[in-house]
Amino acid sequence: MLSGDFLYALHVLNPALRVCSLGDNGRMAGIYYLDKEGHYQDVCAIDKNQIPEFPVYDQTGRLEKAGWRRAVFILLQNRLTTTRRVRRLWPGFFMRREPAAYVPPADPVSARLADTSKTLSSEEMLELAKALRKKDSPQAQEEREHDRWFLKTWQKRGGGQSDKPVY
């Protein structure tokens, strides 16, 4: 669907919805509306120019293209439109199901997690957790070390309820 057709459909679904695209900068456009107090309320992102029907994901499972059906389901979930208006635009909209997004395992850790045919023992779970921790960003590793240090010092001080860390 072309973006002009989708803008017309958005107007039919809810005339209060607006789209902010900020030119051709390579980023997705944003659907928003103004609430009763005049504040901007973001709804979701949508592609520019050619909008696919279903979302497209890359090899790691990250959203590459947001399909127009996804945007309509978000509008329905947030009660910004009705099923009656959707059926008026697309009579067979609710008869089709979105295909499941298949993300092939990119590394051995993901492959072990994706294999649900066998249950992992506690040793295998610990090995898997270590492998996942190695893949963390330096910031996440530093934060985890800080949390570990804080809990150790809290225990050394007696572990009272008054100075218990709050997460």
Beta strands, then each sheet from edge to edge (+ up, - down):
strand 1: 18-20
strand 2: 29-34
strand 3: 40-46
strand 4: 56-57
strand 5: 63-65
sheet 1: 1+ 2- 3+
sheet 2: 4+ 5-
end
